Every structure is written in C-alpha cells, then in structure tokens.
Amino acid sequence: MVTIVKCPTCRRDVEWTDAYPVRPFCSERCRLIDLGAWLAEQRAIPDESVDLDAEPLPGDDAPPPR
C-alpha cells in the first residue's frame, strides 16, 4: 500500500515514493514557494523563550524582583 500525503503548498495528492523526489511537495516549484515563505518569515516555529528582564505575571511562582 502506498502512502498518500497532501502537498503542503498546493494540496495535491502526492505518493510517498521515489517517483516524487521532492516529497512531501508535488514539484520543485511548490518546494521553492514553501522555502520562499520561510525566508520571508511568513512561516515560523513558535518560540517559547523566556525574557529574563520581564516582570513576573501575577500568580507566577517566580521570586519578586530585587
């Protein structure tokens, strides 16, 4: 049984086989469109970094600032 996924760019069905070397994309064009979106910062991985200079929120177990 062949696994079918949706192209992240155009939503076409893509077989997860060697017939699609740019999988999960259906084509090089869709792969480059996605790459351009990342480079233009239209997409990002959520960041949960901590701002050490920020005031603690009420109810936080952080010690009070000195």
mmCIF file of the N, C-alpha and C atoms, coordinates in Angstrom:
data_MODEL
# 
_entry.id   MODEL 
# 
loop_
_atom_site.group_PDB 
_atom_site.id 
_atom_site.type_symbol 
_atom_site.label_atom_id 
_atom_site.label_alt_id 
_atom_site.label_comp_id 
_atom_site.label_asym_id 
_atom_site.label_entity_id 
_atom_site.label_seq_id 
_atom_site.pdbx_PDB_ins_code 
_atom_site.Cartn_x 
_atom_site.Cartn_y 
_atom_site.Cartn_z 
_atom_site.occupancy 
_atom_site.B_iso_or_equiv 
_atom_site.pdbx_formal_charge 
_atom_site.auth_seq_id 
_atom_site.auth_comp_id 
_atom_site.auth_asym_id 
_atom_site.auth_atom_id 
_atom_site.pdbx_PDB_model_num 
ATOM 1   N N  . MET A 1 1  ? 0.837  -1.174 0.000  1.00 0.00 ? 1  MET A N  1 
ATOM 2   C CA . MET A 1 1  ? 0.000  0.000  0.000  1.00 0.00 ? 1  MET A CA 1 
ATOM 3   C C  . MET A 1 1  ? 0.886  1.243  0.000  1.00 0.00 ? 1  MET A C  1 
ATOM 4   N N  . VAL A 1 2  ? 0.573  2.191  -0.852 1.00 0.00 ? 2  VAL A N  1 
ATOM 5   C CA . VAL A 1 2  ? 1.343  3.418  -0.987 1.00 0.00 ? 2  VAL A CA 1 
ATOM 6   C C  . VAL A 1 2  ? 0.711  4.504  -0.119 1.00 0.00 ? 2  VAL A C  1 
ATOM 7   N N  . THR A 1 3  ? 1.549  5.218  0.617  1.00 0.00 ? 3  THR A N  1 
ATOM 8   C CA . THR A 1 3  ? 1.065  6.317  1.444  1.00 0.00 ? 3  THR A CA 1 
ATOM 9   C C  . THR A 1 3  ? 0.854  7.552  0.570  1.00 0.00 ? 3  THR A C  1 
ATOM 10  N N  . ILE A 1 4  ? -0.285 8.197  0.738  1.00 0.00 ? 4  ILE A N  1 
ATOM 11  C CA . ILE A 1 4  ? -0.618 9.413  0.010  1.00 0.00 ? 4  ILE A CA 1 
ATOM 12  C C  . ILE A 1 4  ? -0.649 10.573 1.008  1.00 0.00 ? 4  ILE A C  1 
ATOM 13  N N  . VAL A 1 5  ? 0.072  11.650 0.684  1.00 0.00 ? 5  VAL A N  1 
ATOM 14  C CA . VAL A 1 5  ? 0.065  12.855 1.513  1.00 0.00 ? 5  VAL A CA 1 
ATOM 15  C C  . VAL A 1 5  ? -0.360 14.032 0.645  1.00 0.00 ? 5  VAL A C  1 
ATOM 16  N N  . LYS A 1 6  ? -0.736 15.129 1.275  1.00 0.00 ? 6  LYS A N  1 
ATOM 17  C CA . LYS A 1 6  ? -1.104 16.349 0.555  1.00 0.00 ? 6  LYS A CA 1 
ATOM 18  C C  . LYS A 1 6  ? 0.124  17.250 0.454  1.00 0.00 ? 6  LYS A C  1 
ATOM 19  N N  . CYS A 1 7  ? 0.346  17.811 -0.723 1.00 0.00 ? 7  CYS A N  1 
ATOM 20  C CA . CYS A 1 7  ? 1.419  18.783 -0.908 1.00 0.00 ? 7  CYS A CA 1 
ATOM 21  C C  . CYS A 1 7  ? 1.132  19.968 0.016  1.00 0.00 ? 7  CYS A C  1 
ATOM 22  N N  . PRO A 1 8  ? 2.098  20.382 0.838  1.00 0.00 ? 8  PRO A N  1 
ATOM 23  C CA . PRO A 1 8  ? 1.855  21.484 1.766  1.00 0.00 ? 8  PRO A CA 1 
ATOM 24  C C  . PRO A 1 8  ? 1.538  22.817 1.071  1.00 0.00 ? 8  PRO A C  1 
ATOM 25  N N  . THR A 1 9  ? 1.942  22.957 -0.180 1.00 0.00 ? 9  THR A N  1 
ATOM 26  C CA . THR A 1 9  ? 1.736  24.221 -0.886 1.00 0.00 ? 9  THR A CA 1 
ATOM 27  C C  . THR A 1 9  ? 0.423  24.252 -1.652 1.00 0.00 ? 9  THR A C  1 
ATOM 28  N N  . CYS A 1 10 ? 0.182  23.248 -2.511 1.00 0.00 ? 10 CYS A N  1 
ATOM 29  C CA . CYS A 1 10 ? -0.996 23.296 -3.389 1.00 0.00 ? 10 CYS A CA 1 
ATOM 30  C C  . CYS A 1 10 ? -2.078 22.293 -3.014 1.00 0.00 ? 10 CYS A C  1 
ATOM 31  N N  . ARG A 1 11 ? -1.795 21.411 -2.039 1.00 0.00 ? 11 ARG A N  1 
ATOM 32  C CA . ARG A 1 11 ? -2.741 20.420 -1.516 1.00 0.00 ? 11 ARG A CA 1 
ATOM 33  C C  . ARG A 1 11 ? -3.051 19.281 -2.498 1.00 0.00 ? 11 ARG A C  1 
ATOM 34  N N  . ARG A 1 12 ? -2.246 19.097 -3.551 1.00 0.00 ? 12 ARG A N  1 
ATOM 35  C CA . ARG A 1 12 ? -2.428 17.936 -4.444 1.00 0.00 ? 12 ARG A CA 1 
ATOM 36  C C  . ARG A 1 12 ? -1.978 16.675 -3.725 1.00 0.00 ? 12 ARG A C  1 
ATOM 37  N N  . ASP A 1 13 ? -2.547 15.543 -4.139 1.00 0.00 ? 13 ASP A N  1 
ATOM 38  C CA . ASP A 1 13 ? -2.118 14.258 -3.591 1.00 0.00 ? 13 ASP A CA 1 
ATOM 39  C C  . ASP A 1 13 ? -0.730 13.913 -4.113 1.00 0.00 ? 13 ASP A C  1 
ATOM 40  N N  . VAL A 1 14 ? 0.133  13.432 -3.206 1.00 0.00 ? 14 VAL A N  1 
ATOM 41  C CA . VAL A 1 14 ? 1.494  13.038 -3.546 1.00 0.00 ? 14 VAL A CA 1 
ATOM 42  C C  . VAL A 1 14 ? 1.727  11.646 -2.981 1.00 0.00 ? 14 VAL A C  1 
ATOM 43  N N  . GLU A 1 15 ? 2.200  10.739 -3.828 1.00 0.00 ? 15 GLU A N  1 
ATOM 44  C CA . GLU A 1 15 ? 2.561  9.402  -3.354 1.00 0.00 ? 15 GLU A CA 1 
ATOM 45  C C  . GLU A 1 15 ? 3.915  9.492  -2.661 1.00 0.00 ? 15 GLU A C  1 
ATOM 46  N N  . TRP A 1 16 ? 4.043  8.840  -1.513 1.00 0.00 ? 16 TRP A N  1 
ATOM 47  C CA . TRP A 1 16 ? 5.300  8.832  -0.781 1.00 0.00 ? 16 TRP A CA 1 
ATOM 48  C C  . TRP A 1 16 ? 6.184  7.721  -1.354 1.00 0.00 ? 16 TRP A C  1 
ATOM 49  N N  . THR A 1 17 ? 6.668  7.967  -2.582 1.00 0.00 ? 17 THR A N  1 
ATOM 50  C CA . THR A 1 17 ? 7.527  7.014  -3.281 1.00 0.00 ? 17 THR A CA 1 
ATOM 51  C C  . THR A 1 17 ? 8.671  7.765  -3.933 1.00 0.00 ? 17 THR A C  1 
ATOM 52  N N  . ASP A 1 18 ? 9.607  7.010  -4.521 1.00 0.00 ? 18 ASP A N  1 
ATOM 53  C CA . ASP A 1 18 ? 10.733 7.615  -5.224 1.00 0.00 ? 18 ASP A CA 1 
ATOM 54  C C  . ASP A 1 18 ? 10.302 8.353  -6.481 1.00 0.00 ? 18 ASP A C  1 
ATOM 55  N N  . ALA A 1 19 ? 9.067  8.175  -6.907 1.00 0.00 ? 19 ALA A N  1 
ATOM 56  C CA . ALA A 1 19 ? 8.551  8.886  -8.077 1.00 0.00 ? 19 ALA A CA 1 
ATOM 57  C C  . ALA A 1 19 ? 8.435  10.384 -7.804 1.00 0.00 ? 19 ALA A C  1 
ATOM 58  N N  . TYR A 1 20 ? 8.401  10.768 -6.535 1.00 0.00 ? 20 TYR A N  1 
ATOM 59  C CA . TYR A 1 20 ? 8.319  12.178 -6.130 1.00 0.00 ? 20 TYR A CA 1 
ATOM 60  C C  . TYR A 1 20 ? 9.543  12.503 -5.268 1.00 0.00 ? 20 TYR A C  1 
ATOM 61  N N  . PRO A 1 21 ? 10.661 12.824 -5.913 1.00 0.00 ? 21 PRO A N  1 
ATOM 62  C CA . PRO A 1 21 ? 11.898 13.051 -5.145 1.00 0.00 ? 21 PRO A CA 1 
ATOM 63  C C  . PRO A 1 21 ? 11.863 14.298 -4.256 1.00 0.00 ? 21 PRO A C  1 
ATOM 64  N N  . VAL A 1 22 ? 10.930 15.203 -4.479 1.00 0.00 ? 22 VAL A N  1 
ATOM 65  C CA . VAL A 1 22 ? 10.837 16.415 -3.643 1.00 0.00 ? 22 VAL A CA 1 
ATOM 66  C C  . VAL A 1 22 ? 9.721  16.299 -2.611 1.00 0.00 ? 22 VAL A C  1 
ATOM 67  N N  . ARG A 1 23 ? 9.267  15.060 -2.337 1.00 0.00 ? 23 ARG A N  1 
ATOM 68  C CA . ARG A 1 23 ? 8.181  14.865 -1.381 1.00 0.00 ? 23 ARG A CA 1 
ATOM 69  C C  . ARG A 1 23 ? 8.535  15.477 -0.045 1.00 0.00 ? 23 ARG A C  1 
ATOM 70  N N  . PRO A 1 24 ? 7.646  16.054 0.658  1.00 0.00 ? 24 PRO A N  1 
ATOM 71  C CA . PRO A 1 24 ? 6.203  15.940 0.542  1.00 0.00 ? 24 PRO A CA 1 
ATOM 72  C C  . PRO A 1 24 ? 5.596  16.880 -0.498 1.00 0.00 ? 24 PRO A C  1 
ATOM 73  N N  . PHE A 1 25 ? 6.422  17.608 -1.242 1.00 0.00 ? 25 PHE A N  1 
ATOM 74  C CA . PHE A 1 25 ? 5.906  18.512 -2.265 1.00 0.00 ? 25 PHE A CA 1 
ATOM 75  C C  . PHE A 1 25 ? 5.673  17.750 -3.550 1.00 0.00 ? 25 PHE A C  1 
ATOM 76  N N  . CYS A 1 26 ? 4.745  18.261 -4.378 1.00 0.00 ? 26 CYS A N  1 
ATOM 77  C CA . CYS A 1 26 ? 4.443  17.592 -5.641 1.00 0.00 ? 26 CYS A CA 1 
ATOM 78  C C  . CYS A 1 26 ? 5.430  17.981 -6.734 1.00 0.00 ? 26 CYS A C  1 
ATOM 79  N N  . SER A 1 27 ? 6.127  19.116 -6.554 1.00 0.00 ? 27 SER A N  1 
ATOM 80  C CA . SER A 1 27 ? 7.048  19.590 -7.587 1.00 0.00 ? 27 SER A CA 1 
ATOM 81  C C  . SER A 1 27 ? 8.108  20.492 -6.970 1.00 0.00 ? 27 SER A C  1 
ATOM 82  N N  . GLU A 1 28 ? 9.141  20.746 -7.744 1.00 0.00 ? 28 GLU A N  1 
ATOM 83  C CA . GLU A 1 28 ? 10.192 21.668 -7.317 1.00 0.00 ? 28 GLU A CA 1 
ATOM 84  C C  . GLU A 1 28 ? 9.611  23.071 -7.117 1.00 0.00 ? 28 GLU A C  1 
ATOM 85  N N  . ARG A 1 29 ? 8.668  23.446 -7.952 1.00 0.00 ? 29 ARG A N  1 
ATOM 86  C CA . ARG A 1 29 ? 8.024  24.763 -7.841 1.00 0.00 ? 29 ARG A CA 1 
ATOM 87  C C  . ARG A 1 29 ? 7.365  24.929 -6.468 1.00 0.00 ? 29 ARG A C  1 
ATOM 88  N N  . CYS A 1 30 ? 6.591  23.940 -6.045 1.00 0.00 ? 30 CYS A N  1 
ATOM 89  C CA . CYS A 1 30 ? 5.928  24.017 -4.738 1.00 0.00 ? 30 CYS A CA 1 
ATOM 90  C C  . CYS A 1 30 ? 6.958  24.037 -3.606 1.00 0.00 ? 30 CYS A C  1 
ATOM 91  N N  . ARG A 1 31 ? 8.040  23.296 -3.757 1.00 0.00 ? 31 ARG A N  1 
ATOM 92  C CA . ARG A 1 31 ? 9.096  23.290 -2.744 1.00 0.00 ? 31 ARG A CA 1 
ATOM 93  C C  . ARG A 1 31 ? 9.715  24.672 -2.612 1.00 0.00 ? 31 ARG A C  1 
ATOM 94  N N  . LEU A 1 32 ? 9.970  25.349 -3.744 1.00 0.00 ? 32 LEU A N  1 
ATOM 95  C CA . LEU A 1 32 ? 10.579 26.675 -3.719 1.00 0.00 ? 32 LEU A CA 1 
ATOM 96  C C  . LEU A 1 32 ? 9.618  27.737 -3.183 1.00 0.00 ? 32 LEU A C  1 
ATOM 97  N N  . ILE A 1 33 ? 8.333  27.601 -3.470 1.00 0.00 ? 33 ILE A N  1 
ATOM 98  C CA . ILE A 1 33 ? 7.338  28.521 -2.902 1.00 0.00 ? 33 ILE A CA 1 
ATOM 99  C C  . ILE A 1 33 ? 7.358  28.421 -1.381 1.00 0.00 ? 33 ILE A C  1 
ATOM 100 N N  . ASP A 1 34 ? 7.400  27.199 -0.847 1.00 0.00 ? 34 ASP A N  1 
ATOM 101 C CA . ASP A 1 34 ? 7.440  26.989 0.597  1.00 0.00 ? 34 ASP A CA 1 
ATOM 102 C C  . ASP A 1 34 ? 8.729  27.562 1.187  1.00 0.00 ? 34 ASP A C  1 
ATOM 103 N N  . LEU A 1 35 ? 9.850  27.311 0.544  1.00 0.00 ? 35 LEU A N  1 
ATOM 104 C CA . LEU A 1 35 ? 11.121 27.841 1.028  1.00 0.00 ? 35 LEU A CA 1 
ATOM 105 C C  . LEU A 1 35 ? 11.089 29.371 1.065  1.00 0.00 ? 35 LEU A C  1 
ATOM 106 N N  . GLY A 1 36 ? 10.529 29.990 0.028  1.00 0.00 ? 36 GLY A N  1 
ATOM 107 C CA . GLY A 1 36 ? 10.412 31.444 -0.011 1.00 0.00 ? 36 GLY A CA 1 
ATOM 108 C C  . GLY A 1 36 ? 9.573  31.982 1.128  1.00 0.00 ? 36 GLY A C  1 
ATOM 109 N N  . ALA A 1 37 ? 8.518  31.273 1.487  1.00 0.00 ? 37 ALA A N  1 
ATOM 110 C CA . ALA A 1 37 ? 7.669  31.700 2.608  1.00 0.00 ? 37 ALA A CA 1 
ATOM 111 C C  . ALA A 1 37 ? 8.452  31.660 3.915  1.00 0.00 ? 37 ALA A C  1 
ATOM 112 N N  . TRP A 1 38 ? 9.289  30.644 4.119  1.00 0.00 ? 38 TRP A N  1 
ATOM 113 C CA . TRP A 1 38 ? 10.110 30.574 5.331  1.00 0.00 ? 38 TRP A CA 1 
ATOM 114 C C  . TRP A 1 38 ? 11.128 31.704 5.342  1.00 0.00 ? 38 TRP A C  1 
ATOM 115 N N  . LEU A 1 39 ? 11.757 31.959 4.188  1.00 0.00 ? 39 LEU A N  1 
ATOM 116 C CA . LEU A 1 39 ? 12.782 33.003 4.127  1.00 0.00 ? 39 LEU A CA 1 
ATOM 117 C C  . LEU A 1 39 ? 12.190 34.395 4.320  1.00 0.00 ? 39 LEU A C  1 
ATOM 118 N N  . ALA A 1 40 ? 10.948 34.591 3.888  1.00 0.00 ? 40 ALA A N  1 
ATOM 119 C CA . ALA A 1 40 ? 10.263 35.869 4.067  1.00 0.00 ? 40 ALA A CA 1 
ATOM 120 C C  . ALA A 1 40 ? 9.623  35.982 5.450  1.00 0.00 ? 40 ALA A C  1 
ATOM 121 N N  . GLU A 1 41 ? 9.846  34.978 6.291  1.00 0.00 ? 41 GLU A N  1 
ATOM 122 C CA . GLU A 1 41 ? 9.317  34.909 7.656  1.00 0.00 ? 41 GLU A CA 1 
ATOM 123 C C  . GLU A 1 41 ? 7.791  34.936 7.696  1.00 0.00 ? 41 GLU A C  1 
ATOM 124 N N  . GLN A 1 42 ? 7.152  34.385 6.651  1.00 0.00 ? 42 GLN A N  1 
ATOM 125 C CA . GLN A 1 42 ? 5.705  34.206 6.664  1.00 0.00 ? 42 GLN A CA 1 
ATOM 126 C C  . GLN A 1 42 ? 5.342  32.956 7.456  1.00 0.00 ? 42 GLN A C  1 
ATOM 127 N N  . ARG A 1 43 ? 6.328  32.094 7.678  1.00 0.00 ? 43 ARG A N  1 
ATOM 128 C CA . ARG A 1 43 ? 6.158  30.893 8.490  1.00 0.00 ? 43 ARG A CA 1 
ATOM 129 C C  . ARG A 1 43 ? 7.248  30.898 9.541  1.00 0.00 ? 43 ARG A C  1 
ATOM 130 N N  . ALA A 1 44 ? 6.929  30.328 10.710 1.00 0.00 ? 44 ALA A N  1 
ATOM 131 C CA . ALA A 1 44 ? 7.916  30.252 11.779 1.00 0.00 ? 44 ALA A CA 1 
ATOM 132 C C  . ALA A 1 44 ? 7.520  29.163 12.757 1.00 0.00 ? 44 ALA A C  1 
ATOM 133 N N  . ILE A 1 45 ? 8.507  28.650 13.446 1.00 0.00 ? 45 ILE A N  1 
ATOM 134 C CA . ILE A 1 45 ? 8.274  27.683 14.508 1.00 0.00 ? 45 ILE A CA 1 
ATOM 135 C C  . ILE A 1 45 ? 8.049  28.490 15.785 1.00 0.00 ? 45 ILE A C  1 
ATOM 136 N N  . PRO A 1 46 ? 6.975  28.229 16.520 1.00 0.00 ? 46 PRO A N  1 
ATOM 137 C CA . PRO A 1 46 ? 6.708  29.004 17.740 1.00 0.00 ? 46 PRO A CA 1 
ATOM 138 C C  . PRO A 1 46 ? 7.882  28.940 18.709 1.00 0.00 ? 46 PRO A C  1 
ATOM 139 N N  . ASP A 1 47 ? 8.181  30.069 19.302 1.00 0.00 ? 47 ASP A N  1 
ATOM 140 C CA . ASP A 1 47 ? 9.295  30.177 20.236 1.00 0.00 ? 47 ASP A CA 1 
ATOM 141 C C  . ASP A 1 47 ? 8.738  30.489 21.617 1.00 0.00 ? 47 ASP A C  1 
ATOM 142 N N  . GLU A 1 48 ? 9.142  29.717 22.604 1.00 0.00 ? 48 GLU A N  1 
ATOM 143 C CA . GLU A 1 48 ? 8.694  29.941 23.974 1.00 0.00 ? 48 GLU A CA 1 
ATOM 144 C C  . GLU A 1 48 ? 9.879  30.373 24.836 1.00 0.00 ? 48 GLU A C  1 
ATOM 145 N N  . SER A 1 49 ? 10.726 31.231 24.274 1.00 0.00 ? 49 SER A N  1 
ATOM 146 C CA . SER A 1 49 ? 11.890 31.679 25.022 1.00 0.00 ? 49 SER A CA 1 
ATOM 147 C C  . SER A 1 49 ? 11.441 32.546 26.208 1.00 0.00 ? 49 SER A C  1 
ATOM 148 N N  . VAL A 1 50 ? 12.286 32.632 27.175 1.00 0.00 ? 50 VAL A N  1 
ATOM 149 C CA . VAL A 1 50 ? 11.979 33.351 28.397 1.00 0.00 ? 50 VAL A CA 1 
ATOM 150 C C  . VAL A 1 50 ? 12.703 34.691 28.369 1.00 0.00 ? 50 VAL A C  1 
ATOM 151 N N  . ASP A 1 51 ? 11.977 35.778 28.618 1.00 0.00 ? 51 ASP A N  1 
ATOM 152 C CA . ASP A 1 51 ? 12.571 37.098 28.733 1.00 0.00 ? 51 ASP A CA 1 
ATOM 153 C C  . ASP A 1 51 ? 12.949 37.308 30.198 1.00 0.00 ? 51 ASP A C  1 
ATOM 154 N N  . LEU A 1 52 ? 14.249 37.268 30.481 1.00 0.00 ? 52 LEU A N  1 
ATOM 155 C CA . LEU A 1 52 ? 14.705 37.347 31.873 1.00 0.00 ? 52 LEU A CA 1 
ATOM 156 C C  . LEU A 1 52 ? 14.488 38.716 32.482 1.00 0.00 ? 52 LEU A C  1 
ATOM 157 N N  . ASP A 1 53 ? 14.298 39.756 31.670 1.00 0.00 ? 53 ASP A N  1 
ATOM 158 C CA . ASP A 1 53 ? 14.089 41.100 32.186 1.00 0.00 ? 53 ASP A CA 1 
ATOM 159 C C  . ASP A 1 53 ? 12.609 41.430 32.391 1.00 0.00 ? 53 ASP A C  1 
ATOM 160 N N  . ALA A 1 54 ? 11.731 40.555 32.005 1.00 0.00 ? 54 ALA A N  1 
ATOM 161 C CA . ALA A 1 54 ? 10.289 40.820 32.094 1.00 0.00 ? 54 ALA A CA 1 
ATOM 162 C C  . ALA A 1 54 ? 9.817  40.688 33.543 1.00 0.00 ? 54 ALA A C  1 
ATOM 163 N N  . GLU A 1 55 ? 8.808  41.472 33.877 1.00 0.00 ? 55 GLU A N  1 
ATOM 164 C CA . GLU A 1 55 ? 8.190  41.373 35.197 1.00 0.00 ? 55 GLU A CA 1 
ATOM 165 C C  . GLU A 1 55 ? 7.417  40.062 35.272 1.00 0.00 ? 55 GLU A C  1 
ATOM 166 N N  . PRO A 1 56 ? 7.450  39.353 36.404 1.00 0.00 ? 56 PRO A N  1 
ATOM 167 C CA . PRO A 1 56 ? 6.661  38.118 36.520 1.00 0.00 ? 56 PRO A CA 1 
ATOM 168 C C  . PRO A 1 56 ? 5.168  38.418 36.492 1.00 0.00 ? 56 PRO A C  1 
ATOM 169 N N  . LEU A 1 57 ? 4.416  37.525 35.931 1.00 0.00 ? 57 LEU A N  1 
ATOM 170 C CA . LEU A 1 57 ? 2.966  37.675 35.881 1.00 0.00 ? 57 LEU A CA 1 
ATOM 171 C C  . LEU A 1 57 ? 2.367  37.336 37.232 1.00 0.00 ? 57 LEU A C  1 
ATOM 172 N N  . PRO A 1 58 ? 1.228  37.951 37.600 1.00 0.00 ? 58 PRO A N  1 
ATOM 173 C CA . PRO A 1 58 ? 0.585  37.601 38.862 1.00 0.00 ? 58 PRO A CA 1 
ATOM 174 C C  . PRO A 1 58 ? 0.284  36.109 38.908 1.00 0.00 ? 58 PRO A C  1 
ATOM 175 N N  . GLY A 1 59 ? 0.581  35.499 40.028 1.00 0.00 ? 59 GLY A N  1 
ATOM 176 C CA . GLY A 1 59 ? 0.334  34.070 40.181 1.00 0.00 ? 59 GLY A CA 1 
ATOM 177 C C  . GLY A 1 59 ? 1.537  33.216 39.822 1.00 0.00 ? 59 GLY A C  1 
ATOM 178 N N  . ASP A 1 60 ? 2.561  33.826 39.201 1.00 0.00 ? 60 ASP A N  1 
ATOM 179 C CA . ASP A 1 60 ? 3.779  33.068 38.899 1.00 0.00 ? 60 ASP A CA 1 
ATOM 180 C C  . ASP A 1 60 ? 4.482  32.722 40.196 1.00 0.00 ? 60 ASP A C  1 
ATOM 181 N N  . ASP A 1 61 ? 5.187  31.619 40.212 1.00 0.00 ? 61 ASP A N  1 
ATOM 182 C CA . ASP A 1 61 ? 5.929  31.206 41.398 1.00 0.00 ? 61 ASP A CA 1 
ATOM 183 C C  . ASP A 1 61 ? 7.327  31.809 41.410 1.00 0.00 ? 61 ASP A C  1 
ATOM 184 N N  . ALA A 1 62 ? 7.577  32.763 40.540 1.00 0.00 ? 62 ALA A N  1 
ATOM 185 C CA . ALA A 1 62 ? 8.894  33.389 40.490 1.00 0.00 ? 62 ALA A CA 1 
ATOM 186 C C  . ALA A 1 62 ? 9.071  34.288 41.702 1.00 0.00 ? 62 ALA A C  1 
ATOM 187 N N  . PRO A 1 63 ? 10.303 34.395 42.193 1.00 0.00 ? 63 PRO A N  1 
ATOM 188 C CA . PRO A 1 63 ? 10.550 35.302 43.327 1.00 0.00 ? 63 PRO A CA 1 
ATOM 189 C C  . PRO A 1 63 ? 10.368 36.751 42.864 1.00 0.00 ? 63 PRO A C  1 
ATOM 190 N N  . PRO A 1 64 ? 10.011 37.650 43.805 1.00 0.00 ? 64 PRO A N  1 
ATOM 191 C CA . PRO A 1 64 ? 9.817  39.047 43.436 1.00 0.00 ? 64 PRO A CA 1 
ATOM 192 C C  . PRO A 1 64 ? 11.125 39.662 42.968 1.00 0.00 ? 64 PRO A C  1 
ATOM 193 N N  . PRO A 1 65 ? 11.050 40.676 42.079 1.00 0.00 ? 65 PRO A N  1 
ATOM 194 C CA . PRO A 1 65 ? 12.287 41.329 41.615 1.00 0.00 ? 65 PRO A CA 1 
ATOM 195 C C  . PRO A 1 65 ? 12.969 42.078 42.749 1.00 0.00 ? 65 PRO A C  1 
ATOM 196 N N  . ARG A 1 66 ? 14.261 42.205 42.673 1.00 0.00 ? 66 ARG A N  1 
ATOM 197 C CA . ARG A 1 66 ? 15.037 42.886 43.735 1.00 0.00 ? 66 ARG A CA 1 
ATOM 198 C C  . ARG A 1 66 ? 15.242 44.321 43.397 1.00 0.00 ? 66 ARG A C  1 
# 
